[in-house]
């Protein structure tokens, strides 16, 4: 099965304005995710795929990707992220 955000299974996003579409595209491009953005003024915004790709956090000023599994854990334990907080 293809991974969400890949070329085979792009994230699907529905937004109401072109400005919001550009914001979603910028987030996806910065993270290397493939996305299809639809601008539909009459439909409620749906950015669930981007929230899923971002680890459950809504995109915005505090939107950050979690560290790579083999990176040091940001909690300061000195362990790898996957062995500490990434469990």
Rosetta constraint file for C-alpha pairs under 8 A:
AtomPair CA 2 CA 6 HARMONIC 7.02 0.50
AtomPair CA 2 CA 8 HARMONIC 6.02 0.50
AtomPair CA 2 CA 9 HARMONIC 5.90 0.50
AtomPair CA 3 CA 8 HARMONIC 7.66 0.50
AtomPair CA 3 CA 9 HARMONIC 6.33 0.50
AtomPair CA 4 CA 9 HARMONIC 5.32 0.50
AtomPair CA 4 CA 10 HARMONIC 5.96 0.50
AtomPair CA 4 CA 11 HARMONIC 6.12 0.50
AtomPair CA 4 CA 49 HARMONIC 7.78 0.50
AtomPair CA 4 CA 53 HARMONIC 7.33 0.50
AtomPair CA 5 CA 9 HARMONIC 5.91 0.50
AtomPair CA 5 CA 10 HARMONIC 4.42 0.50
AtomPair CA 5 CA 11 HARMONIC 4.97 0.50
AtomPair CA 5 CA 33 HARMONIC 4.66 0.50
AtomPair CA 5 CA 34 HARMONIC 4.83 0.50
AtomPair CA 5 CA 35 HARMONIC 6.42 0.50
AtomPair CA 5 CA 53 HARMONIC 7.30 0.50
AtomPair CA 6 CA 10 HARMONIC 5.26 0.50
AtomPair CA 6 CA 11 HARMONIC 7.84 0.50
AtomPair CA 6 CA 33 HARMONIC 6.19 0.50
AtomPair CA 6 CA 34 HARMONIC 5.41 0.50
AtomPair CA 7 CA 34 HARMONIC 5.82 0.50
AtomPair CA 9 CA 34 HARMONIC 7.87 0.50
AtomPair CA 10 CA 33 HARMONIC 7.41 0.50
AtomPair CA 10 CA 34 HARMONIC 4.86 0.50
AtomPair CA 10 CA 35 HARMONIC 4.82 0.50
AtomPair CA 10 CA 36 HARMONIC 6.47 0.50
AtomPair CA 11 CA 33 HARMONIC 7.63 0.50
AtomPair CA 11 CA 34 HARMONIC 6.31 0.50
AtomPair CA 11 CA 35 HARMONIC 4.52 0.50
AtomPair CA 11 CA 36 HARMONIC 6.15 0.50
AtomPair CA 11 CA 49 HARMONIC 5.39 0.50
AtomPair CA 11 CA 50 HARMONIC 6.72 0.50
AtomPair CA 12 CA 35 HARMONIC 5.91 0.50
AtomPair CA 12 CA 36 HARMONIC 5.03 0.50
AtomPair CA 12 CA 37 HARMONIC 6.19 0.50
AtomPair CA 12 CA 38 HARMONIC 7.89 0.50
AtomPair CA 12 CA 47 HARMONIC 7.54 0.50
AtomPair CA 12 CA 49 HARMONIC 6.31 0.50
AtomPair CA 13 CA 35 HARMONIC 7.27 0.50
AtomPair CA 13 CA 36 HARMONIC 6.18 0.50
AtomPair CA 13 CA 37 HARMONIC 4.80 0.50
AtomPair CA 13 CA 38 HARMONIC 6.16 0.50
AtomPair CA 13 CA 45 HARMONIC 7.86 0.50
AtomPair CA 13 CA 46 HARMONIC 5.77 0.50
AtomPair CA 13 CA 47 HARMONIC 5.07 0.50
AtomPair CA 13 CA 48 HARMONIC 7.46 0.50
AtomPair CA 13 CA 49 HARMONIC 6.93 0.50
AtomPair CA 13 CA 50 HARMONIC 7.59 0.50
AtomPair CA 14 CA 37 HARMONIC 5.86 0.50
AtomPair CA 14 CA 38 HARMONIC 4.75 0.50
AtomPair CA 14 CA 39 HARMONIC 5.92 0.50
AtomPair CA 14 CA 40 HARMONIC 6.55 0.50
AtomPair CA 14 CA 43 HARMONIC 7.82 0.50
AtomPair CA 14 CA 44 HARMONIC 7.73 0.50
AtomPair CA 14 CA 45 HARMONIC 5.39 0.50
AtomPair CA 14 CA 46 HARMONIC 5.02 0.50
AtomPair CA 14 CA 47 HARMONIC 6.52 0.50
AtomPair CA 15 CA 20 HARMONIC 6.41 0.50
AtomPair CA 15 CA 21 HARMONIC 6.18 0.50
AtomPair CA 15 CA 37 HARMONIC 7.33 0.50
AtomPair CA 15 CA 38 HARMONIC 6.25 0.50
AtomPair CA 15 CA 39 HARMONIC 5.07 0.50
AtomPair CA 15 CA 40 HARMONIC 6.00 0.50
AtomPair CA 15 CA 41 HARMONIC 7.20 0.50
AtomPair CA 15 CA 43 HARMONIC 7.75 0.50
AtomPair CA 15 CA 44 HARMONIC 7.31 0.50
AtomPair CA 15 CA 45 HARMONIC 4.65 0.50
AtomPair CA 15 CA 46 HARMONIC 6.51 0.50
AtomPair CA 15 CA 47 HARMONIC 7.65 0.50
AtomPair CA 16 CA 20 HARMONIC 7.15 0.50
AtomPair CA 16 CA 21 HARMONIC 7.90 0.50
AtomPair CA 16 CA 39 HARMONIC 5.35 0.50
AtomPair CA 16 CA 40 HARMONIC 5.04 0.50
AtomPair CA 16 CA 41 HARMONIC 4.15 0.50
AtomPair CA 16 CA 42 HARMONIC 7.12 0.50
AtomPair CA 16 CA 43 HARMONIC 7.00 0.50
AtomPair CA 16 CA 44 HARMONIC 7.34 0.50
AtomPair CA 16 CA 45 HARMONIC 6.29 0.50
AtomPair CA 17 CA 21 HARMONIC 6.37 0.50
AtomPair CA 17 CA 39 HARMONIC 6.09 0.50
AtomPair CA 17 CA 40 HARMONIC 7.48 0.50
AtomPair CA 17 CA 41 HARMONIC 6.52 0.50
AtomPair CA 18 CA 22 HARMONIC 6.24 0.50
AtomPair CA 18 CA 39 HARMONIC 6.61 0.50
AtomPair CA 19 CA 23 HARMONIC 6.35 0.50
AtomPair CA 20 CA 24 HARMONIC 6.26 0.50
AtomPair CA 21 CA 25 HARMONIC 6.14 0.50
AtomPair CA 21 CA 37 HARMONIC 6.36 0.50
AtomPair CA 21 CA 38 HARMONIC 7.60 0.50
AtomPair CA 21 CA 39 HARMONIC 6.92 0.50
AtomPair CA 22 CA 26 HARMONIC 6.10 0.50
AtomPair CA 23 CA 27 HARMONIC 6.39 0.50
AtomPair CA 24 CA 28 HARMONIC 6.25 0.50
AtomPair CA 24 CA 37 HARMONIC 7.85 0.50
AtomPair CA 25 CA 29 HARMONIC 5.96 0.50
AtomPair CA 25 CA 35 HARMONIC 7.29 0.50
AtomPair CA 25 CA 37 HARMONIC 7.58 0.50
AtomPair CA 26 CA 30 HARMONIC 6.03 0.50
AtomPair CA 27 CA 31 HARMONIC 6.43 0.50
AtomPair CA 27 CA 59 HARMONIC 7.83 0.50
AtomPair CA 28 CA 32 HARMONIC 5.96 0.50
AtomPair CA 28 CA 33 HARMONIC 4.85 0.50
AtomPair CA 28 CA 34 HARMONIC 6.70 0.50
AtomPair CA 28 CA 35 HARMONIC 6.81 0.50
AtomPair CA 28 CA 50 HARMONIC 7.76 0.50
AtomPair CA 29 CA 33 HARMONIC 6.03 0.50
AtomPair CA 29 CA 34 HARMONIC 7.51 0.50
AtomPair CA 47 CA 51 HARMONIC 6.39 0.50
AtomPair CA 48 CA 52 HARMONIC 6.13 0.50
AtomPair CA 49 CA 53 HARMONIC 6.19 0.50
AtomPair CA 50 CA 54 HARMONIC 6.02 0.50
AtomPair CA 50 CA 58 HARMONIC 7.91 0.50
AtomPair CA 50 CA 59 HARMONIC 7.63 0.50
AtomPair CA 51 CA 55 HARMONIC 6.49 0.50
AtomPair CA 51 CA 56 HARMONIC 5.02 0.50
AtomPair CA 51 CA 57 HARMONIC 5.54 0.50
AtomPair CA 51 CA 58 HARMONIC 5.35 0.50
AtomPair CA 51 CA 59 HARMONIC 6.82 0.50
AtomPair CA 52 CA 56 HARMONIC 5.10 0.50
AtomPair CA 52 CA 57 HARMONIC 7.64 0.50
AtomPair CA 54 CA 58 HARMONIC 7.51 0.50
AtomPair CA 54 CA 59 HARMONIC 7.55 0.50
AtomPair CA 54 CA 63 HARMONIC 7.41 0.50
AtomPair CA 54 CA 64 HARMONIC 7.19 0.50
AtomPair CA 54 CA 65 HARMONIC 5.95 0.50
AtomPair CA 55 CA 65 HARMONIC 7.14 0.50
AtomPair CA 55 CA 66 HARMONIC 7.41 0.50
AtomPair CA 57 CA 63 HARMONIC 6.54 0.50
AtomPair CA 58 CA 63 HARMONIC 6.73 0.50
AtomPair CA 59 CA 63 HARMONIC 4.94 0.50
AtomPair CA 67 CA 71 HARMONIC 6.16 0.50
AtomPair CA 67 CA 72 HARMONIC 7.96 0.50
AtomPair CA 67 CA 73 HARMONIC 7.47 0.50
AtomPair CA 67 CA 74 HARMONIC 7.89 0.50
AtomPair CA 67 CA 81 HARMONIC 6.90 0.50
AtomPair CA 68 CA 81 HARMONIC 7.14 0.50
AtomPair CA 69 CA 80 HARMONIC 6.77 0.50
AtomPair CA 69 CA 81 HARMONIC 5.26 0.50
AtomPair CA 69 CA 82 HARMONIC 4.66 0.50
AtomPair CA 69 CA 86 HARMONIC 7.20 0.50
AtomPair CA 70 CA 80 HARMONIC 5.37 0.50
AtomPair CA 70 CA 81 HARMONIC 6.14 0.50
AtomPair CA 70 CA 82 HARMONIC 6.47 0.50
AtomPair CA 71 CA 80 HARMONIC 5.58 0.50
AtomPair CA 71 CA 81 HARMONIC 5.80 0.50
AtomPair CA 72 CA 76 HARMONIC 7.85 0.50
AtomPair CA 72 CA 78 HARMONIC 6.20 0.50
AtomPair CA 72 CA 79 HARMONIC 5.88 0.50
AtomPair CA 72 CA 80 HARMONIC 4.56 0.50
AtomPair CA 72 CA 81 HARMONIC 5.51 0.50
AtomPair CA 73 CA 77 HARMONIC 6.57 0.50
AtomPair CA 73 CA 78 HARMONIC 6.50 0.50
AtomPair CA 73 CA 79 HARMONIC 5.90 0.50
AtomPair CA 73 CA 80 HARMONIC 5.33 0.50
AtomPair CA 73 CA 81 HARMONIC 4.14 0.50
AtomPair CA 73 CA 82 HARMONIC 7.91 0.50
AtomPair CA 73 CA 84 HARMONIC 6.69 0.50
AtomPair CA 73 CA 85 HARMONIC 6.93 0.50
AtomPair CA 74 CA 81 HARMONIC 7.47 0.50
AtomPair CA 75 CA 85 HARMONIC 7.75 0.50
AtomPair CA 77 CA 84 HARMONIC 7.78 0.50
AtomPair CA 79 CA 83 HARMONIC 6.44 0.50
AtomPair CA 79 CA 84 HARMONIC 6.18 0.50
AtomPair CA 80 CA 84 HARMONIC 6.32 0.50
AtomPair CA 81 CA 85 HARMONIC 5.76 0.50
AtomPair CA 81 CA 86 HARMONIC 5.28 0.50
AtomPair CA 82 CA 86 HARMONIC 4.47 0.50
AtomPair CA 82 CA 87 HARMONIC 5.93 0.50
AtomPair CA 83 CA 87 HARMONIC 6.43 0.50
